[in-house]
Amino acid sequence: MDISIRAHQAPASPIRRLIPFAEEAAKKGKKIYYLNIGQPDIPTPSVYFEYAEAYKPKVVAYTHSAGLLELREAFTRYYERFGVRVSSSEIIVTNGGSEAVLFAMAVVADPGDEILVLEPFYANYAGFAAQLGIKLVPVRTYPEDGYAVPEKRAFIEKIGPRTKAIIFSNPCNPTGAVYDEKQLETIADVALEKDLCIISDEVYREFTFDGYKALSMMTFDKVINRTIVVDSISKRYSACGARIGTFLTKNREFYQASLKFAQARLCPSMTSQYATIGLLGLDDNYTEQIKREYEQRRDAVYEELKKIDGAVFKKPHGAFYVSVKLPIDNAETFVKFMLSEFEVDGKTTMVAPLDGFYATPNAGLNEIRIAYVLDQDKLRDAVRILALGLKAYSEKR
Ligand SMILES: Cc1ncc(COP(=O)(O)O)c(C=O)c1O
C-alpha cells in the first residue's frame, strides 16, 4: 500500500523541518534563540482570556460555518479603520489565516492550474498548493531593490493558459517589503488585463515602519470583484494558537464556494471566536505600541547584521522578518551546524533557511530568514552568536 503522489510531493515546512536538530541540541542543555519561526514573545492581551473565561455556554456547540455573527460584525468595524468596507456576509471566519489561504486557492484554481506568486513567499503557500495539486509559478523579487513588485512584463511572461491567480503577502513574509500604491496597481493591472484573481494576504497589515503603510487590496475598486483578502489575528494580537483568521471577498461566487468548504469543516473553535471579539475591541493605541516594539527590534537586528561582513540585505519596512544573503554555500547546512556543532556560553541561534520560500529550483540556497520575535537584548545576543557561528562555519570549510 502506498501513500498518494500528493502526499509524496508535499514539502516539509522550511520553518519547522530542522526542529529535530533543535530538540537534540536543547536535550543536551543548549539554550536556543528561536528566530526561525514567526512566534512572537509578546503576551496575548488579557482581554482574550477574560472573554474566554466569561463565556459559559451550556454547550460548547458548533457555530455558523462562516463564524459567530457577533465576531463577524466586530471584524467589519475593525476593517473600517483601514478603509475596507465589508459586511458580515462577506467574511468567513477561518482556522487561522492558513485555512483562508487554502480556501482561497481551492476556490480559484483546479488541479493542474497555476497561481503566480511573488517570490520569495510565505513557505506554506507551497504546502497548500501541493495539497490542492496547484502549481505555484514564481515571479521573482530581489534584495537589491528591497524586494519590490517587478514591472508588469515580469508577470506577463509567466502567464499561461492555466494561470488563474496571483498571490502575495503585504507586508511580506519573508522579506519585510511593504508594497506601495504603484506596485499594487501593477498587480491590479495584470489581474485585469489577464482576467486573474488576486489573493492578498494581509496578516501583517499593522506592522509597517518608517512611514510606510500597507494598503488593502480591497481598496482598489477596479479589482474589488476579483479579490480575496486573507487575514489573521495570530500576529496582530500575538495569538497564534487562537487559530482565528478571515477570508474576505465581495465576489459572491467566491464567497459561496468558500462557504461550502467551510461547511465541510464545520466551524472554528467557538470559545476562541468569542474571545477574539474582546481582542477586536482593542483600539489603535494597542497596535501603535506593538508596532513601536517591533520597529525597535527591527533596528536592533539591522544594526547587528550590518556588522557581518558579506551579509546582503535591505532594511525591512514591515512584518517582523528580514531576509539575508550570507557568504555561505548552503544555509541548511549552516543552520544544522549552528544547532549541532556551535555554541557561545551554552547558547546558539536558530534561523530558517530561505530556499523553502522559493519555488525556483536552487534559489535562496545561501539566504536565511530571521524573525525578530524576541526582545532587543536577546535579539542582539542572538545575531552576535550568529555572526560568530558564521565565522566558525567558514573557517571549518
Ligand atoms: C504571510 C502569512 N500568511 C498566513 C500565515 C498563517 O498564519 P495563521 O494561520 O497563524 O493565521 C502566516 C503565518 O506565519 C504568514 O506569515
The ligand as an SDF file (V2000), in Angstrom:
LIG
                    3D

 16 16  0  0  0  0  0  0  0  0999 V2000
    2.1040   35.6770    5.3460 C   0  0  0  0  0  0  0  0  0  0  0  0
    1.3940   34.7190    6.2360 C   0  0  0  0  0  0  0  0  0  0  0  0
    0.1700   34.3180    5.9100 N   0  0  0  0  0  0  0  0  0  0  0  0
   -0.5300   33.4530    6.6630 C   0  0  0  0  0  0  0  0  0  0  0  0
    0.0200   32.9420    7.8210 C   0  0  0  0  0  0  0  0  0  0  0  0
   -0.7980   31.9640    8.6010 C   0  0  0  0  0  0  0  0  0  0  0  0
   -0.9890   32.3550    9.8860 O   0  0  0  0  0  0  0  0  0  0  0  0
   -2.1330   31.7540   10.8180 P   0  0  0  0  0  0  0  0  0  0  0  0
   -2.6370   30.5080   10.2140 O   0  0  0  0  0  0  0  0  0  0  0  0
   -1.4870   31.5510   12.1480 O   0  0  0  0  0  0  0  0  0  0  0  0
   -3.1780   32.8090   10.8770 O   0  0  0  0  0  0  0  0  0  0  0  0
    1.3050   33.3160    8.2100 C   0  0  0  0  0  0  0  0  0  0  0  0
    1.9440   32.7590    9.4110 C   0  0  0  0  0  0  0  0  0  0  0  0
    3.1060   32.9070    9.6700 O   0  0  0  0  0  0  0  0  0  0  0  0
    2.0080   34.2400    7.4050 C   0  0  0  0  0  0  0  0  0  0  0  0
    3.2370   34.6590    7.7170 O   0  0  0  0  0  0  0  0  0  0  0  0
  1  2  1  0
  2  3  1  0
  2 15  2  0
  3  4  2  0
  4  5  1  0
  5  6  1  0
  5 12  2  0
  6  7  1  0
  7  8  1  0
  8  9  2  0
  8 10  1  0
  8 11  1  0
 12 13  1  0
 12 15  1  0
 13 14  2  0
 15 16  1  0
M  END
$$$$
